[in-house]
Amino acid sequence: MTANNPQTMGQQFGRRSWAEPWKIKMVEPIHMISRDERKSALDEAGFNTFLLRSKDVYIDLLTDSGTSAMSDRQWAGIMMGDEAYAGSRNFYRLEEAIQTYYGYRHIVPTHQGRGAEHLISKALIKPGQTIPGNMYFTTTRLHQELAGGTFVDVIIDEAHDPASPHPFKGNVDLDKLQALIDKVGAQNIPYVSLAGTVNMAGGQPVSMANVRALRELCNKHGIRVYLDATRMVENSYFIQEREEGYADKPIAAILKEFCSYTDGAWMSAKKDNLVNIGGWLAVNHEDVFDLARNMVVVYEGLHTYGGMAGRDMEALAIGIEESVEDDHVRARVGQVLYLGELLTDWEIPIVQPVGGHAIFLDAKGFYPHIPQNQFPSQTLAAALYLDSGVRSMERGVVSAGRDPKTGDHRYPALELTRLTIPRRVYTQAHMDVVAESVKAVYDAREQTRGLKMVYEPQYLRFFQARFAELD
Ligand SMILES: *Cc1c(COP(=O)(O)O)cnc(C)c1O
């Protein structure tokens, strides 16, 4: 058993095994269609798992976005929607929850995370400016580029190495950031775009020491720090587990301390916050708030609903409270670690250490014979679906898109296929089935051939691109 095992990790800290802090009250039947049916579904979807129909999927690990199971309290909250156009009571409840648990002053609700990214990018970035960050995220970088900015990756080198056991692979490399400041000038950096955890690096966390040092460096140069807080609760769990001095602090306290080193945050509430739709922007500075609150009425909706129904805001406020409970986070991340542990024991190449929301299969390790321009991660996602109806997602050259200047593919160091675990949805038995299917696909790796892209959309191509088998 390796250091990742949540059970042995628990014993090491003198604790017993975790179990889900809930019991099941309602079920949604699922079933696996036949292999022939899966084959034709895959053809119809152009080998892109985003284009499969949900009814043809058995265990859906496409994403943890908006796929959480809500609690009975949240469903009760749905019935308490105040659907007034302006000043809904649910908005004030949401505002208070964000202020209480994240600690920011001003709140702007949005329909989901990218709505908030749009607002903050447009409010702060001037054409020609540079936005440093700890690895790109697809929608985040696109909004920064659409606002005229250029994203520059300043994450530590270990993040690009799937085998590095560094406990905080999401950390910002402060030397890289300092070098960038020296090169472009602090006045050309509107803010540092910090994400906790780092999705594209495999759900890897940022340490408290790193954000504190980042804050100091940025203070010296008068640069603001904004946080992609989408999975910051999970990041807080890793700080509690791995960083000295935090083992006895509750997740909620760690979350609030971390956020206190930043000037604001954007949030896809569809992740950590346990709702099926929603997002928010939260900022401390009055001037940024004024801009964002003004723009939200153009792009999202009035500043007291921002694209959400009153009932959505109520479920979100309750979701925030539930999301920071230690038992919840421990079981959520524990389930991801459980799957990672099975695959690690079977020596299947995955990103180590296992992150908070997903297992990232190292497609280069599966298919060293498939070059990156034949899409190894896409190939792996298709093979997994064909084997067992398990749906995963490409996170490699397709997701990285093309360089806007040269028009060539961007070839990321990491070529990954993501098995993303929805919160409070699947059981340990589902994880066993998934692990066995990954093993079967791994065992057949040498017979597997790559793909060619036959349709490529202009923006965020991974969502809608189509592929075919190589002749
Ligand atoms: C999902 C996600 C977003 C975008 O949020 P949406 O709700 O999908 O629009 C931004 N950042 C990260 C890290 C995400 O995972």
The ligand as an SDF file (V2000), in Angstrom:
LIG
                    3D

 15 15  0  0  0  0  0  0  0  0999 V2000
  -15.0510   24.2100  -14.5540 C   0  0  0  0  0  0  0  0  0  0  0  0
  -13.9920   25.1700  -14.3040 C   0  0  0  0  0  0  0  0  0  0  0  0
  -14.1140   26.5140  -14.6890 C   0  0  0  0  0  0  0  0  0  0  0  0
  -15.2710   27.0230  -15.5080 C   0  0  0  0  0  0  0  0  0  0  0  0
  -16.4820   26.9090  -14.8570 O   0  0  0  0  0  0  0  0  0  0  0  0
  -17.8650   26.5290  -15.5720 P   0  0  0  0  0  0  0  0  0  0  0  0
  -18.8470   26.4740  -14.4630 O   0  0  0  0  0  0  0  0  0  0  0  0
  -17.6820   25.2220  -16.2690 O   0  0  0  0  0  0  0  0  0  0  0  0
  -18.1840   27.6200  -16.5470 O   0  0  0  0  0  0  0  0  0  0  0  0
  -13.0880   27.3670  -14.3350 C   0  0  0  0  0  0  0  0  0  0  0  0
  -12.0010   26.9450  -13.6750 N   0  0  0  0  0  0  0  0  0  0  0  0
  -11.8290   25.6670  -13.3110 C   0  0  0  0  0  0  0  0  0  0  0  0
  -10.6040   25.2540  -12.5740 C   0  0  0  0  0  0  0  0  0  0  0  0
  -12.8190   24.7340  -13.6230 C   0  0  0  0  0  0  0  0  0  0  0  0
  -12.6400   23.4490  -13.2860 O   0  0  0  0  0  0  0  0  0  0  0  0
  1  2  1  0
  2  3  1  0
  2 14  2  0
  3  4  1  0
  3 10  2  0
  4  5  1  0
  5  6  1  0
  6  7  2  0
  6  8  1  0
  6  9  1  0
 10 11  1  0
 11 12  2  0
 12 13  1  0
 12 14  1  0
 14 15  1  0
M  END
$$$$
